[in-house]
Every structure is written in C-alpha cells, then in structure tokens.
Amino acid sequence: MRYWPLIWKRLPAAAMALFPFMIFKDPQQKNNPLLINHEKIHFQQQLELLIIPFYVLYLLNYLINLIRFKNRSKAYFNICFEKEAYANDRNINYLQNRGLYSWIKFL
C-alpha cells in the first residue's frame, strides 16, 4: 500500500495514519517496519469504513473507553482499531491475510 510520508515534530504520537498520508514525529521512524505496518493496518481500517466513518467510530470508541476506564492511556489502548493494529503490527504479512472488518473481533 502506497502512502505519502510527512514529518510533524509536534505530533502527540510516534506516527499517525490519515489516508493517504503517514505522519511521523521523528524522520528516522519513516524506516521503522513495525510502525509502518501498524499504520498500514489503520489505512486498511480507514478504507473499509470509507475514511470519515472510521474517524467517527474511532473517536466514539475512545470516548466510551475514557468514561469506562477514566484513564486516557487505557482508553487509547482499548480502542478496537488500536487493539487490532497492536496485536498484528509485528506480522508483516497480516494485511495480505486480513479479513474484511477484522477490527470487529476486538470490540
């Protein structure tokens, strides 16, 4: 999957996927295969939800988790989209074998 890498040093995370851009905090991270695979998983999630609904569901899932856990970090790491990406970012072949809407398994 092709993407346009951008650098934004004030990014609150190591990287962020905003299809078709992959934004990195540190220019050296552009060569991190694990981080790139993590963000490519987010690209696939965004595409299958037609991009805008992905962001709505992502934010909604985060807000529900924030109410549930009362902790920003726990809320973030329990977003279903993040759970799928973190569970599979070490598997470089994951996207070739990934089923449609696989993030649902992480709800």
VOGU-3710 file (C-alpha; in Angstrom, 3 decimals, decimal comma):
1> mrywpliwkr> 0,000/0,000/0,000  1,489/3,306/-1,060  1,430/6,368/1,170  2,892/9,841/1,397  5,191/10,235/4,407  5,125/13,560/6,249  7,069/14,789/9,277  5,393/16,759/12,056  7,640/17,127/15,085  4,749/18,224/17,334
11> lpaaamalfp> 2,757/15,059/16,678  1,495/13,670/20,014  2,276/10,084/18,894  5,183/8,377/17,104  3,083/8,204/13,927  -0,430/8,713/12,635  -2,281/7,396/9,597  -4,527/9,882/7,810  -5,102/8,197/4,476  -3,152/8,638/2,187
21> fmifkdpqqk> -0,641/10,338/4,496  1,514/8,665/7,111  2,687/11,321/9,548  5,814/10,715/11,624  7,076/12,631/14,638  10,704/11,651/14,024  12,129/11,410/10,475  14,023/8,238/11,425  10,723/6,455/12,128  9,954/6,530/8,387
31> nnpllinhek> 12,132/3,403/8,180  10,591/1,515/11,120  8,827/-1,524/9,558  6,800/-2,294/12,701  5,474/1,265/12,943  4,775/1,416/9,210  2,874/-1,884/9,350  0,851/-0,610/12,335  -0,155/2,497/10,382  -0,910/0,474/7,231
41> ihfqqqlell> -3,353/-1,588/9,286  -5,067/1,706/10,146  -5,116/2,607/6,436  -6,966/-0,623/5,701  -9,437/0,071/8,517  -9,999/3,587/7,172  -10,565/2,389/3,612  -13,058/-0,319/4,518  -15,089/2,224/6,508  -14,802/4,866/3,764
51> iipfyvlyll> -12,487/7,073/5,863  -14,846/9,546/7,623  -16,920/6,883/9,443  -13,627/5,394/10,660  -12,772/8,624/12,481  -16,270/8,897/13,938  -16,123/5,319/15,261  -12,545/5,790/16,467  -13,483/8,888/18,476  -16,681/7,306/19,791
61> nylinlirfk> -14,794/4,184/20,898  -12,177/6,375/22,612  -14,800/8,455/24,448  -16,677/5,363/25,633  -13,384/3,883/26,840  -12,494/7,138/28,591  -15,768/7,031/30,535  -15,253/3,340/31,230  -11,589/3,440/32,319  -11,227/7,098/33,419
71> nrskayfnic> -7,678/6,938/32,063  -6,514/8,343/28,701  -3,861/5,706/28,101  -6,198/2,797/28,877  -8,892/4,418/26,746  -6,487/4,695/23,800  -5,065/1,168/24,060  -8,592/-0,273/24,265  -9,841/1,333/21,047  -10,792/-1,647/18,880
81> fekeayandr> -8,821/-0,281/15,903  -5,685/0,110/18,029  -6,118/-3,342/19,542  -6,147/-4,894/16,076  -3,139/-2,858/14,936  -1,049/-3,564/18,050  -1,959/-7,262/18,006  -0,770/-7,633/14,416  1,851/-4,963/13,696  4,707/-7,468/14,106
91> ninylqnrgl> 3,199/-9,706/11,411  4,382/-8,098/8,178  2,083/-10,413/6,157  -1,021/-9,613/8,221  -2,637/-7,317/5,669  -2,376/-9,953/2,929  -4,370/-12,417/5,056  -6,611/-9,987/6,947  -10,342/-10,433/6,587  -12,739/-7,578/5,965
101> yswikfl> -13,746/-5,709/9,148  -11,312/-7,714/11,299  -11,335/-4,911/13,879  -14,816/-6,071/14,966  -13,175/-9,032/16,745  -11,528/-6,502/19,072  -14,721/-4,794/20,294
//
